Amino acid sequence: MNEPMTDPADDPGRTRRSPRWLKDPTTVGSDPDYRFTLANERTFLAWIRTALALAAGGLGALTILDDFGGEKVLGIGLLVLSFLTAITSYRRWSLSEQAIRKNEPLPRSRLPLVMAVGVAIVSLIAAVAFIWSAQ
Amino acid sequence: MFDRMLQHERTALAWERTAIATIVAAALLARLAVQVHPALAAVGIGYLLIGAGLLVWAGYHYDQLHGPLRRGESPVHPRSVRLVGRTTVALTGTSAIIAVLATVL
């Protein structure tokens, strides 16, 4: 499978019905050096583990914390964050794999910044809730 | 050929770590879900079994690599990526929903 395959979504007359990242990347471009694909795979799995760690944190907060005061905000906030991370992780993998297969530059990933800011915001809200309930 | 093998070993490890993380998160989900309704724990158990299956697959697949590698192939796993993507989105989404139920009920 080494000859480039035409991407039906590039046909001029066709209107795009679904987002590009939902498309199976193996239908785009041609097989690249396996090391790029495996590196992309491992990056995806690392992000999925991050999402699962956030989920475990959120579930743990709701299960274990009893009189913390902000545990519901913290728990649900982290779970929402984990859900968004999971979706975005897959999107990043799909767009990156398509770019690799078409020999194009990788799309910029906003995941690290959004992740850090998201966790900081949730933690801040939980801390405020804790301080408030401690009075 | 054995530099190739190291890449596949790293990849197998990444799959296994992800499978383990899935199992842990699923178990925590089952624990919280019981507070809403005991039958809901089945959702967590379901994801746990998927994680366990993934773990077995990862180890078995790596174990079987010697043949393909000798033939010059380098298996990649986009179908498994899509499966894990769907499963994790479903697992985290379900957890958020069950968490909201657990706090309001």
gemmi code that builds the backbone of each chain (N, CA, C; Angstrom):
import gemmi

chains = {
    "A": [
        ("MET", (0.850, -1.203, 0.000), (0.000, 0.000, 0.000), (0.876, 1.240, 0.000)),
        ("ASN", (1.626, 1.446, -1.092), (2.572, 2.551, -1.072), (2.240, 3.670, -2.031)),
        ("GLU", (1.295, 3.441, -2.923), (0.959, 4.552, -3.816), (-0.015, 5.472, -3.091)),
        ("PRO", (0.093, 6.789, -3.324), (-0.788, 7.723, -2.609), (-2.246, 7.507, -3.008)),
        ("MET", (-3.123, 7.533, -2.010), (-4.540, 7.358, -2.289), (-5.206, 8.718, -2.325)),
        ("THR", (-6.121, 8.918, -3.258), (-6.810, 10.209, -3.311), (-7.840, 10.264, -2.193)),
        ("ASP", (-7.948, 11.424, -1.642), (-8.863, 11.632, -0.529), (-10.189, 12.121, -1.089)),
        ("PRO", (-11.266, 11.354, -0.937), (-12.553, 11.760, -1.521), (-13.011, 13.122, -1.009)),
        ("ALA", (-12.586, 13.497, 0.205), (-13.030, 14.773, 0.746), (-12.405, 15.944, 0.005)),
        ("ASP", (-11.377, 15.670, -0.828), (-10.755, 16.761, -1.578), (-11.471, 17.031, -2.889)),
        ("ASP", (-12.419, 16.171, -3.260), (-13.168, 16.427, -4.501), (-13.857, 17.779, -4.414)),
        ("PRO", (-13.702, 18.617, -5.438), (-14.198, 19.999, -5.333), (-15.704, 20.065, -5.132)),
        ("GLY", (-16.436, 19.126, -5.764), (-17.880, 19.263, -5.674), (-18.484, 18.765, -4.372)),
        ("ARG", (-17.660, 18.153, -3.532), (-18.235, 17.457, -2.372), (-18.303, 18.369, -1.156)),
        ("THR", (-19.440, 18.394, -0.508), (-19.557, 19.160, 0.748), (-19.173, 18.248, 1.911)),
        ("ARG", (-18.423, 18.806, 2.857), (-17.943, 17.988, 3.980), (-19.093, 17.740, 4.940)),
        ("ARG", (-19.325, 16.468, 5.225), (-20.471, 16.174, 6.074), (-20.041, 15.956, 7.513)),
        ("SER", (-18.805, 15.504, 7.737), (-18.374, 15.278, 9.109), (-16.960, 15.838, 9.273)),
        ("PRO", (-16.577, 16.166, 10.509), (-15.259, 16.774, 10.733), (-14.131, 15.856, 10.264)),
        ("ARG", (-13.027, 16.469, 9.849), (-11.919, 15.720, 9.284), (-11.326, 14.735, 10.290)),
        ("TRP", (-11.363, 15.113, 11.573), (-10.689, 14.265, 12.549), (-11.459, 12.998, 12.845)),
        ("LEU", (-12.747, 12.947, 12.437), (-13.518, 11.724, 12.661), (-13.249, 10.677, 11.588)),
        ("LYS", (-12.566, 11.097, 10.525), (-12.300, 10.166, 9.426), (-11.171, 9.211, 9.813)),
        ("ASP", (-11.234, 7.974, 9.348), (-10.181, 6.998, 9.582), (-8.904, 7.467, 8.887)),
        ("PRO", (-7.836, 7.755, 9.644), (-6.620, 8.305, 9.024), (-5.987, 7.366, 7.999)),
        ("THR", (-6.217, 6.056, 8.114), (-5.564, 5.150, 7.170), (-6.145, 5.260, 5.768)),
        ("THR", (-7.248, 6.009, 5.608), (-7.795, 6.207, 4.268), (-7.195, 7.425, 3.592)),
        ("VAL", (-6.285, 8.085, 4.277), (-5.696, 9.334, 3.782), (-4.234, 9.089, 3.446)),
        ("GLY", (-3.713, 9.718, 2.399), (-2.287, 9.666, 2.113), (-1.764, 8.255, 1.893)),
        ("SER", (-0.487, 8.018, 2.278), (0.126, 6.704, 2.084), (0.898, 6.302, 3.335)),
        ("ASP", (1.224, 5.020, 3.443), (1.909, 4.502, 4.627), (3.255, 5.203, 4.848)),
        ("PRO", (3.464, 5.769, 6.017), (4.734, 6.431, 6.294), (5.737, 5.488, 6.951)),
        ("ASP", (6.931, 6.010, 7.303), (7.876, 5.258, 8.128), (7.148, 4.825, 9.402)),
        ("TYR", (7.231, 3.534, 9.734), (6.453, 3.007, 10.859), (6.793, 3.733, 12.165)),
        ("ARG", (8.000, 4.284, 12.266), (8.397, 4.911, 13.529), (7.558, 6.155, 13.827)),
        ("PHE", (7.159, 6.886, 12.774), (6.318, 8.062, 13.014), (4.955, 7.636, 13.519)),
        ("THR", (4.404, 6.601, 12.900), (3.092, 6.130, 13.324), (3.130, 5.599, 14.750)),
        ("LEU", (4.171, 4.844, 15.086), (4.270, 4.315, 16.448), (4.476, 5.443, 17.451)),
        ("ALA", (5.264, 6.463, 17.079), (5.466, 7.589, 17.997), (4.145, 8.330, 18.214)),
        ("ASN", (3.373, 8.503, 17.158), (2.073, 9.146, 17.277), (1.146, 8.316, 18.157)),
        ("GLU", (1.201, 6.993, 17.963), (0.418, 6.075, 18.784), (0.763, 6.231, 20.260)),
        ("ARG", (2.077, 6.240, 20.575), (2.492, 6.322, 21.969), (2.102, 7.655, 22.574)),
        ("THR", (2.152, 8.720, 21.794), (1.736, 10.034, 22.303), (0.254, 10.015, 22.624)),
        ("PHE", (-0.543, 9.413, 21.727), (-1.979, 9.283, 21.985), (-2.220, 8.535, 23.288)),
        ("LEU", (-1.530, 7.419, 23.464), (-1.729, 6.605, 24.667), (-1.310, 7.365, 25.919)),
        ("ALA", (-0.273, 8.190, 25.815), (0.143, 8.990, 26.971), (-0.951, 9.987, 27.342)),
        ("TRP", (-1.566, 10.593, 26.344), (-2.661, 11.531, 26.631), (-3.873, 10.812, 27.204)),
        ("ILE", (-4.166, 9.613, 26.702), (-5.285, 8.843, 27.239), (-5.028, 8.503, 28.700)),
        ("ARG", (-3.771, 8.168, 29.034), (-3.464, 7.870, 30.426), (-3.652, 9.109, 31.280)),
        ("THR", (-3.347, 10.276, 30.715), (-3.572, 11.531, 31.452), (-5.060, 11.720, 31.703)),
        ("ALA", (-5.878, 11.486, 30.674), (-7.328, 11.607, 30.849), (-7.814, 10.630, 31.912)),
        ("LEU", (-7.313, 9.412, 31.893), (-7.737, 8.410, 32.872), (-7.263, 8.777, 34.274)),
        ("ALA", (-6.086, 9.395, 34.385), (-5.616, 9.834, 35.700), (-6.529, 10.926, 36.246)),
        ("LEU", (-6.959, 11.840, 35.381), (-7.893, 12.882, 35.807), (-9.212, 12.251, 36.245)),
        ("ALA", (-9.683, 11.258, 35.493), (-10.930, 10.587, 35.848), (-10.794, 9.883, 37.193)),
        ("ALA", (-9.667, 9.205, 37.391), (-9.448, 8.524, 38.658), (-9.412, 9.536, 39.804)),
        ("GLY", (-8.775, 10.689, 39.547), (-8.741, 11.739, 40.566), (-10.132, 12.239, 40.894)),
        ("GLY", (-10.940, 12.495, 39.878), (-12.295, 12.977, 40.094), (-13.155, 11.961, 40.815)),
        ("LEU", (-13.090, 10.702, 40.372), (-13.865, 9.641, 41.016), (-13.383, 9.442, 42.458)),
        ("GLY", (-12.075, 9.502, 42.667), (-11.528, 9.354, 44.008), (-11.973, 10.481, 44.922)),
        ("ALA", (-11.985, 11.713, 44.373), (-12.411, 12.863, 45.181), (-13.843, 12.662, 45.656)),
        ("LEU", (-14.707, 12.194, 44.782), (-16.111, 12.033, 45.153), (-16.321, 10.875, 46.108)),
        ("THR", (-15.481, 9.852, 45.992), (-15.678, 8.655, 46.799), (-15.060, 8.798, 48.185)),
        ("ILE", (-13.856, 9.375, 48.235), (-13.099, 9.324, 49.478), (-13.294, 10.575, 50.336)),
        ("LEU", (-13.288, 11.751, 49.674), (-13.369, 12.982, 50.451), (-14.769, 13.133, 51.032)),
        ("ASP", (-14.860, 13.363, 52.326), (-16.174, 13.453, 52.948), (-16.502, 14.853, 53.425)),
        ("ASP", (-15.594, 15.483, 54.149), (-15.884, 16.824, 54.667), (-14.880, 17.825, 54.134)),
        ("PHE", (-14.558, 17.680, 52.841), (-13.596, 18.599, 52.244), (-14.243, 19.929, 51.922)),
        ("GLY", (-15.503, 19.915, 51.536), (-16.185, 21.172, 51.257), (-16.232, 21.501, 49.779)),
        ("GLY", (-15.192, 21.122, 49.042), (-15.228, 21.411, 47.617), (-15.147, 20.146, 46.794)),
        ("GLU", (-15.427, 18.994, 47.439), (-15.129, 17.737, 46.746), (-16.042, 17.497, 45.564)),
        ("LYS", (-17.256, 18.039, 45.578), (-18.149, 17.817, 44.441), (-17.672, 18.625, 43.238)),
        ("VAL", (-17.314, 19.871, 43.503), (-16.789, 20.713, 42.427), (-15.517, 20.098, 41.857)),
        ("LEU", (-14.641, 19.693, 42.762), (-13.372, 19.109, 42.337), (-13.620, 17.842, 41.530)),
        ("GLY", (-14.468, 16.959, 42.067), (-14.709, 15.680, 41.415), (-15.319, 15.837, 40.031)),
        ("ILE", (-16.419, 16.583, 39.968), (-17.096, 16.723, 38.677), (-16.248, 17.547, 37.716)),
        ("GLY", (-15.571, 18.564, 38.236), (-14.685, 19.361, 37.386), (-13.606, 18.512, 36.741)),
        ("LEU", (-12.974, 17.662, 37.533), (-11.927, 16.804, 36.985), (-12.503, 15.815, 35.976)),
        ("LEU", (-13.706, 15.313, 36.242), (-14.297, 14.354, 35.315), (-14.645, 15.003, 33.985)),
        ("VAL", (-15.185, 16.211, 34.039), (-15.466, 16.920, 32.797), (-14.169, 17.156, 32.034)),
        ("LEU", (-13.137, 17.543, 32.764), (-11.820, 17.767, 32.150), (-11.302, 16.474, 31.512)),
        ("SER", (-11.510, 15.355, 32.199), (-11.010, 14.078, 31.657), (-11.752, 13.722, 30.374)),
        ("PHE", (-13.046, 14.011, 30.347), (-13.852, 13.736, 29.155), (-13.351, 14.569, 27.975)),
        ("LEU", (-13.134, 15.860, 28.206), (-12.644, 16.740, 27.141), (-11.259, 16.309, 26.672)),
        ("THR", (-10.426, 15.875, 27.623), (-9.086, 15.434, 27.257), (-9.139, 14.208, 26.379)),
        ("ALA", (-10.028, 13.272, 26.700), (-10.116, 12.048, 25.909), (-10.506, 12.372, 24.471)),
        ("ILE", (-11.513, 13.223, 24.301), (-11.949, 13.582, 22.953), (-10.823, 14.275, 22.194)),
        ("THR", (-10.198, 15.270, 22.860), (-9.157, 16.045, 22.195), (-7.939, 15.180, 21.864)),
        ("SER", (-7.647, 14.206, 22.729), (-6.516, 13.317, 22.471), (-6.725, 12.536, 21.185)),
        ("TYR", (-7.939, 12.011, 21.013), (-8.186, 11.252, 19.791), (-8.099, 12.168, 18.580)),
        ("ARG", (-8.662, 13.364, 18.691), (-8.631, 14.314, 17.585), (-7.182, 14.622, 17.198)),
        ("ARG", (-6.351, 14.858, 18.205), (-4.941, 15.145, 17.943), (-4.287, 13.981, 17.208)),
        ("TRP", (-4.556, 12.759, 17.659), (-3.943, 11.598, 17.005), (-4.381, 11.496, 15.551)),
        ("SER", (-5.694, 11.675, 15.311), (-6.225, 11.524, 13.965), (-5.652, 12.571, 13.016)),
        ("LEU", (-5.643, 13.840, 13.434), (-5.124, 14.899, 12.567), (-3.623, 14.724, 12.345)),
        ("SER", (-2.905, 14.321, 13.402), (-1.461, 14.121, 13.260), (-1.169, 12.968, 12.317)),
        ("GLU", (-1.931, 11.878, 12.446), (-1.693, 10.720, 11.590), (-1.972, 11.064, 10.135)),
        ("GLN", (-3.021, 11.853, 9.902), (-3.315, 12.263, 8.526), (-2.186, 13.129, 7.990)),
        ("ALA", (-1.668, 14.043, 8.813), (-0.570, 14.905, 8.375), (0.685, 14.076, 8.093)),
        ("ILE", (0.965, 13.092, 8.940), (2.129, 12.228, 8.735), (1.995, 11.487, 7.415)),
        ("ARG", (0.793, 10.969, 7.155), (0.589, 10.173, 5.950), (0.622, 11.033, 4.688)),
        ("LYS", (0.326, 12.336, 4.836), (0.387, 13.220, 3.664), (1.701, 13.969, 3.616)),
        ("ASN", (2.613, 13.670, 4.543), (3.915, 14.322, 4.607), (3.774, 15.829, 4.794)),
        ("GLU", (2.835, 16.233, 5.632), (2.622, 17.644, 5.919), (3.094, 17.947, 7.333)),
        ("PRO", (3.291, 19.220, 7.668), (3.667, 19.550, 9.040), (2.561, 19.167, 10.017)),
        ("LEU", (2.950, 18.762, 11.232), (1.957, 18.362, 12.212), (1.151, 19.567, 12.670)),
        ("PRO", (-0.154, 19.379, 12.871), (-0.964, 20.488, 13.387), (-0.547, 20.817, 14.813)),
        ("ARG", (-0.709, 22.087, 15.170), (-0.368, 22.506, 16.522), (-1.324, 21.857, 17.503)),
        ("SER", (-0.800, 21.352, 18.625), (-1.645, 20.738, 19.633), (-1.812, 21.699, 20.804)),
        ("ARG", (-3.071, 22.013, 21.099), (-3.308, 22.915, 22.227), (-3.500, 22.132, 23.519)),
        ("LEU", (-3.412, 20.831, 23.424), (-3.699, 19.993, 24.588), (-2.869, 20.335, 25.830)),
        ("PRO", (-1.559, 20.420, 25.739), (-0.782, 20.665, 26.963), (-1.207, 21.955, 27.669)),
        ("LEU", (-1.406, 23.035, 26.906), (-1.770, 24.314, 27.534), (-3.163, 24.229, 28.142)),
        ("VAL", (-4.132, 23.705, 27.368), (-5.509, 23.640, 27.859), (-5.594, 22.742, 29.083)),
        ("MET", (-4.862, 21.640, 29.044), (-4.826, 20.715, 30.169), (-4.329, 21.402, 31.429)),
        ("ALA", (-3.208, 22.090, 31.316), (-2.611, 22.733, 32.490), (-3.547, 23.808, 33.035)),
        ("VAL", (-4.078, 24.629, 32.148), (-4.977, 25.700, 32.585), (-6.249, 25.113, 33.182)),
        ("GLY", (-6.790, 24.087, 32.570), (-8.012, 23.465, 33.056), (-7.849, 22.909, 34.460)),
        ("VAL", (-6.761, 22.175, 34.682), (-6.518, 21.611, 36.010), (-6.331, 22.730, 37.025)),
        ("ALA", (-5.613, 23.782, 36.637), (-5.386, 24.902, 37.558), (-6.708, 25.547, 37.949)),
        ("ILE", (-7.586, 25.748, 36.967), (-8.869, 26.395, 37.247), (-9.715, 25.540, 38.182)),
        ("VAL", (-9.802, 24.243, 37.881), (-10.602, 23.345, 38.728), (-10.043, 23.322, 40.136)),
        ("SER", (-8.724, 23.265, 40.253), (-8.119, 23.235, 41.587), (-8.421, 24.525, 42.343)),
        ("LEU", (-8.358, 25.645, 41.647), (-8.624, 26.947, 42.271), (-10.048, 27.010, 42.788)),
        ("ILE", (-10.994, 26.576, 41.953), (-12.399, 26.600, 42.361), (-12.608, 25.715, 43.583)),
        ("ALA", (-11.989, 24.534, 43.579), (-12.143, 23.626, 44.715), (-11.536, 24.229, 45.970)),
        ("ALA", (-10.400, 24.909, 45.832), (-9.766, 25.527, 46.993), (-10.651, 26.634, 47.554)),
        ("VAL", (-11.231, 27.421, 46.679), (-12.134, 28.486, 47.133), (-13.330, 27.879, 47.858)),
        ("ALA", (-13.890, 26.821, 47.283), (-15.038, 26.165, 47.920), (-14.656, 25.622, 49.287)),
        ("PHE", (-13.445, 25.096, 49.385), (-12.992, 24.553, 50.671), (-12.868, 25.650, 51.724)),
        ("ILE", (-12.236, 26.741, 51.315), (-12.035, 27.836, 52.265), (-13.367, 28.409, 52.699)),
        ("TRP", (-14.271, 28.553, 51.742), (-15.603, 29.087, 52.035), (-16.335, 28.209, 53.045)),
        ("SER", (-16.300, 26.903, 52.822), (-17.055, 26.007, 53.689), (-16.375, 25.825, 55.038)),
        ("ALA", (-15.118, 26.228, 55.141), (-14.412, 26.064, 56.406), (-14.737, 27.192, 57.374)),
        ("GLN", (-15.446, 28.228, 56.915), (-15.753, 29.360, 57.791), (-17.004, 29.121, 58.618)),
    ],
    "B": [
        ("MET", (17.592, -4.728, 12.792), (16.260, -5.287, 13.096), (15.936, -5.115, 14.572)),
        ("PHE", (16.965, -5.088, 15.440), (16.642, -5.048, 16.864), (16.422, -3.639, 17.372)),
        ("ASP", (16.923, -2.634, 16.602), (16.495, -1.268, 16.894), (15.001, -1.165, 16.655)),
        ("ARG", (14.522, -1.809, 15.582), (13.101, -1.903, 15.288), (12.373, -2.538, 16.472)),
        ("MET", (12.968, -3.561, 17.060), (12.328, -4.273, 18.164), (12.134, -3.361, 19.366)),
        ("LEU", (13.093, -2.470, 19.623), (12.975, -1.577, 20.775), (11.777, -0.648, 20.613)),
        ("GLN", (11.543, -0.163, 19.395), (10.371, 0.680, 19.164), (9.095, -0.075, 19.500)),
        ("HIS", (9.038, -1.316, 19.095), (7.840, -2.103, 19.339), (7.692, -2.436, 20.812)),
        ("GLU", (8.819, -2.587, 21.498), (8.734, -2.858, 22.936), (8.190, -1.636, 23.666)),
        ("ARG", (8.690, -0.449, 23.309), (8.183, 0.788, 23.907), (6.693, 0.930, 23.648)),
        ("THR", (6.297, 0.614, 22.425), (4.886, 0.751, 22.075), (4.037, -0.229, 22.870)),
        ("ALA", (4.512, -1.460, 22.996), (3.770, -2.456, 23.769), (3.607, -1.998, 25.213)),
        ("LEU", (4.675, -1.435, 25.780), (4.609, -0.937, 27.155), (3.584, 0.176, 27.282)),
        ("ALA", (3.558, 1.067, 26.278), (2.587, 2.168, 26.312), (1.167, 1.611, 26.303)),
        ("TRP", (0.926, 0.595, 25.476), (-0.403, -0.029, 25.448), (-0.736, -0.654, 26.802)),
        ("GLU", (0.240, -1.327, 27.388), (-0.029, -2.003, 28.657), (-0.296, -1.001, 29.763)),
        ("ARG", (0.471, 0.083, 29.801), (0.225, 1.097, 30.837), (-1.155, 1.698, 30.675)),
        ("THR", (-1.564, 1.912, 29.426), (-2.892, 2.469, 29.181), (-3.970, 1.491, 29.609)),
        ("ALA", (-3.766, 0.224, 29.338), (-4.744, -0.783, 29.749), (-4.884, -0.801, 31.274)),
        ("ILE", (-3.774, -0.715, 31.969), (-3.813, -0.720, 33.429), (-4.547, 0.506, 33.953)),
        ("ALA", (-4.277, 1.667, 33.357), (-4.970, 2.891, 33.761), (-6.468, 2.764, 33.516)),
        ("THR", (-6.848, 2.114, 32.428), (-8.266, 1.899, 32.137), (-8.901, 1.035, 33.216)),
        ("ILE", (-8.210, -0.029, 33.605), (-8.742, -0.932, 34.622), (-8.962, -0.192, 35.937)),
        ("VAL", (-7.977, 0.629, 36.324), (-8.087, 1.356, 37.596), (-9.260, 2.329, 37.560)),
        ("ALA", (-9.346, 3.129, 36.489), (-10.436, 4.105, 36.391), (-11.786, 3.397, 36.367)),
        ("ALA", (-11.870, 2.278, 35.668), (-13.134, 1.532, 35.586), (-13.531, 1.003, 36.961)),
        ("ALA", (-12.553, 0.533, 37.734), (-12.857, 0.016, 39.064), (-13.387, 1.131, 39.964)),
        ("LEU", (-12.772, 2.325, 39.862), (-13.246, 3.463, 40.649), (-14.652, 3.866, 40.222)),
        ("LEU", (-14.915, 3.777, 38.925), (-16.253, 4.103, 38.428), (-17.274, 3.127, 39.008)),
        ("ALA", (-16.935, 1.840, 39.005), (-17.843, 0.835, 39.550), (-18.158, 1.149, 41.015)),
        ("ARG", (-17.103, 1.552, 41.766), (-17.291, 1.857, 43.177), (-18.242, 3.024, 43.379)),
        ("LEU", (-18.100, 4.072, 42.590), (-18.980, 5.239, 42.728), (-20.383, 4.915, 42.229)),
        ("ALA", (-20.462, 4.136, 41.155), (-21.758, 3.837, 40.540), (-22.663, 3.079, 41.506)),
        ("VAL", (-22.049, 2.270, 42.379), (-22.845, 1.499, 43.326), (-23.669, 2.428, 44.208)),
        ("GLN", (-23.133, 3.623, 44.508), (-23.863, 4.574, 45.360), (-25.137, 5.057, 44.694)),
        ("VAL", (-25.164, 5.088, 43.383), (-26.358, 5.532, 42.660), (-27.345, 4.372, 42.550)),
        ("HIS", (-26.851, 3.255, 42.064), (-27.681, 2.047, 41.953), (-26.735, 0.871, 41.784)),
        ("PRO", (-26.922, -0.194, 42.550), (-25.990, -1.327, 42.491), (-25.811, -1.885, 41.078)),
        ("ALA", (-26.874, -1.860, 40.279), (-26.767, -2.430, 38.937), (-25.838, -1.604, 38.050)),
        ("LEU", (-25.673, -0.325, 38.377), (-24.816, 0.530, 37.550), (-23.350, 0.127, 37.615)),
        ("ALA", (-23.002, -0.622, 38.655), (-21.613, -1.079, 38.737), (-21.236, -1.895, 37.506)),
        ("ALA", (-22.239, -2.489, 36.857), (-21.957, -3.294, 35.668), (-21.272, -2.470, 34.590)),
        ("VAL", (-21.591, -1.179, 34.536), (-20.953, -0.310, 33.553), (-19.452, -0.273, 33.791)),
        ("GLY", (-19.082, -0.049, 35.061), (-17.665, -0.027, 35.402), (-16.996, -1.357, 35.124)),
        ("ILE", (-17.685, -2.439, 35.478), (-17.118, -3.771, 35.249), (-16.899, -3.993, 33.756)),
        ("GLY", (-17.834, -3.512, 32.955), (-17.703, -3.653, 31.508), (-16.432, -3.010, 30.990)),
        ("TYR", (-16.196, -1.770, 31.398), (-14.970, -1.091, 30.980), (-13.733, -1.799, 31.522)),
        ("LEU", (-13.858, -2.330, 32.738), (-12.739, -3.045, 33.332), (-12.350, -4.244, 32.468)),
        ("LEU", (-13.367, -4.955, 31.963), (-13.090, -6.122, 31.130), (-12.441, -5.713, 29.812)),
        ("ILE", (-12.872, -4.555, 29.286), (-12.228, -4.061, 28.058), (-10.756, -3.784, 28.334)),
        ("GLY", (-10.484, -3.151, 29.476), (-9.087, -2.868, 29.837), (-8.286, -4.144, 29.997)),
        ("ALA", (-8.900, -5.138, 30.621), (-8.204, -6.406, 30.810), (-7.920, -7.062, 29.461)),
        ("GLY", (-8.896, -7.023, 28.577), (-8.704, -7.587, 27.244), (-7.596, -6.873, 26.497)),
        ("LEU", (-7.554, -5.561, 26.643), (-6.502, -4.770, 25.992), (-5.126, -5.174, 26.509)),
        ("LEU", (-5.051, -5.398, 27.824), (-3.779, -5.785, 28.431), (-3.294, -7.123, 27.869)),
        ("VAL", (-4.217, -8.074, 27.784), (-3.861, -9.388, 27.253), (-3.434, -9.269, 25.795)),
        ("TRP", (-4.198, -8.470, 25.023), (-3.863, -8.287, 23.611), (-2.468, -7.707, 23.442)),
        ("ALA", (-2.161, -6.672, 24.250), (-0.879, -5.985, 24.116), (0.279, -6.949, 24.342)),
        ("GLY", (0.171, -7.749, 25.397), (1.248, -8.690, 25.689), (1.366, -9.775, 24.631)),
        ("TYR", (0.223, -10.303, 24.209), (0.216, -11.381, 23.227), (0.745, -10.883, 21.882)),
        ("HIS", (0.278, -9.706, 21.465), (0.685, -9.160, 20.173), (2.195, -8.952, 20.123)),
        ("TYR", (2.753, -8.402, 21.221), (4.193, -8.172, 21.249), (4.948, -9.501, 21.171)),
        ("ASP", (4.372, -10.475, 21.863), (5.008, -11.784, 21.891), (5.089, -12.411, 20.507)),
        ("GLN", (4.115, -12.074, 19.647), (4.027, -12.707, 18.333), (4.778, -11.931, 17.271)),
        ("LEU", (5.549, -10.907, 17.686), (6.111, -9.995, 16.699), (7.321, -10.553, 15.941)),
        ("HIS", (7.961, -11.564, 16.493), (9.239, -11.973, 15.914), (9.131, -12.386, 14.455)),
        ("GLY", (8.035, -13.090, 14.154), (7.832, -13.508, 12.771), (7.707, -12.339, 11.820)),
        ("PRO", (6.715, -11.453, 12.074), (6.564, -10.298, 11.178), (7.829, -9.447, 11.081)),
        ("LEU", (8.545, -9.279, 12.183), (9.745, -8.445, 12.140), (10.797, -9.059, 11.236)),
        ("ARG", (10.907, -10.365, 11.302), (11.890, -11.026, 10.445), (11.525, -10.880, 8.991)),
        ("ARG", (10.230, -10.779, 8.719), (9.800, -10.594, 7.332), (9.905, -9.138, 6.904)),
        ("GLY", (10.360, -8.271, 7.806), (10.533, -6.859, 7.448), (9.295, -6.013, 7.691)),
        ("GLU", (8.266, -6.599, 8.332), (7.057, -5.818, 8.592), (7.188, -5.089, 9.920)),
        ("SER", (6.379, -4.042, 10.076), (6.328, -3.313, 11.348), (4.883, -2.990, 11.640)),
        ("PRO", (4.205, -3.852, 12.367), (2.772, -3.645, 12.591), (2.492, -2.370, 13.370)),
        ("VAL", (1.495, -1.638, 12.911), (0.993, -0.489, 13.658), (-0.469, -0.782, 13.999)),
        ("HIS", (-1.066, 0.037, 14.856), (-2.328, -0.367, 15.446), (-3.409, 0.702, 15.417)),
        ("PRO", (-3.723, 1.268, 14.217), (-4.738, 2.326, 14.195), (-6.110, 1.851, 14.642)),
        ("ARG", (-6.444, 0.598, 14.377), (-7.766, 0.110, 14.798), (-7.853, 0.067, 16.313)),
        ("SER", (-6.775, -0.331, 16.963), (-6.774, -0.357, 18.426), (-6.828, 1.053, 18.990)),
        ("VAL", (-6.173, 1.997, 18.297), (-6.233, 3.391, 18.743), (-7.680, 3.867, 18.724)),
        ("ARG", (-8.390, 3.564, 17.641), (-9.780, 4.021, 17.549), (-10.641, 3.362, 18.622)),
        ("LEU", (-10.370, 2.084, 18.910), (-11.118, 1.399, 19.966), (-10.863, 2.050, 21.322)),
        ("VAL", (-9.600, 2.291, 21.641), (-9.269, 2.908, 22.930), (-9.822, 4.330, 22.994)),
        ("GLY", (-9.773, 5.037, 21.879), (-10.348, 6.385, 21.859), (-11.821, 6.361, 22.203)),
        ("ARG", (-12.576, 5.493, 21.536), (-14.019, 5.390, 21.795), (-14.274, 4.960, 23.229)),
        ("THR", (-13.539, 3.958, 23.684), (-13.755, 3.432, 25.031), (-13.479, 4.492, 26.090)),
        ("THR", (-12.383, 5.244, 25.928), (-12.031, 6.231, 26.946), (-13.021, 7.388, 26.949)),
        ("VAL", (-13.453, 7.823, 25.756), (-14.471, 8.877, 25.707), (-15.735, 8.397, 26.419)),
        ("ALA", (-16.139, 7.159, 26.142), (-17.338, 6.615, 26.783), (-17.133, 6.479, 28.293)),
        ("LEU", (-15.977, 5.991, 28.707), (-15.708, 5.787, 30.128), (-15.721, 7.114, 30.881)),
        ("THR", (-15.022, 8.123, 30.370), (-14.970, 9.408, 31.073), (-16.317, 10.110, 31.020)),
        ("GLY", (-17.015, 9.999, 29.890), (-18.339, 10.614, 29.798), (-19.323, 9.972, 30.762)),
        ("THR", (-19.305, 8.647, 30.792), (-20.185, 7.931, 31.717), (-19.851, 8.282, 33.163)),
        ("SER", (-18.580, 8.399, 33.457), (-18.178, 8.740, 34.821), (-18.710, 10.107, 35.219)),
        ("ALA", (-18.624, 11.070, 34.293), (-19.131, 12.408, 34.610), (-20.624, 12.361, 34.887)),
        ("ILE", (-21.361, 11.620, 34.068), (-22.816, 11.518, 34.245), (-23.140, 10.852, 35.579)),
        ("ILE", (-22.480, 9.737, 35.862), (-22.739, 9.023, 37.115), (-22.339, 9.874, 38.307)),
        ("ALA", (-21.279, 10.665, 38.159), (-20.863, 11.539, 39.259), (-21.938, 12.582, 39.556)),
        ("VAL", (-22.506, 13.160, 38.505), (-23.578, 14.140, 38.715), (-24.762, 13.467, 39.402)),
        ("LEU", (-25.109, 12.264, 38.951), (-26.211, 11.526, 39.580), (-25.910, 11.251, 41.051)),
        ("ALA", (-24.671, 10.893, 41.339), (-24.306, 10.556, 42.708), (-24.383, 11.770, 43.624)),
        ("THR", (-24.162, 12.961, 43.078), (-24.180, 14.147, 43.937), (-25.582, 14.706, 44.109)),
        ("VAL", (-26.468, 14.515, 43.141), (-27.808, 15.085, 43.275), (-28.805, 14.108, 43.896)),
        ("LEU", (-28.472, 12.804, 43.843), (-29.412, 11.820, 44.387), (-29.117, 11.498, 45.855)),
    ],
}
model = gemmi.Model(1)
for chain_id, residues in chains.items():
    chain = gemmi.Chain(chain_id)
    for i, (resn, *xyz) in enumerate(residues, 1):
        res = gemmi.Residue()
        res.name, res.seqid = resn, gemmi.SeqId(i, " ")
        for name, pos in zip(("N", "CA", "C"), xyz):
            atom = gemmi.Atom()
            atom.name, atom.element = name, gemmi.Element(name[0])
            atom.pos, atom.b_iso = gemmi.Position(*pos), 0.0
            res.add_atom(atom)
        chain.add_residue(res)
    model.add_chain(chain)
structure = gemmi.Structure()
structure.add_model(model)
structure.setup_entities()
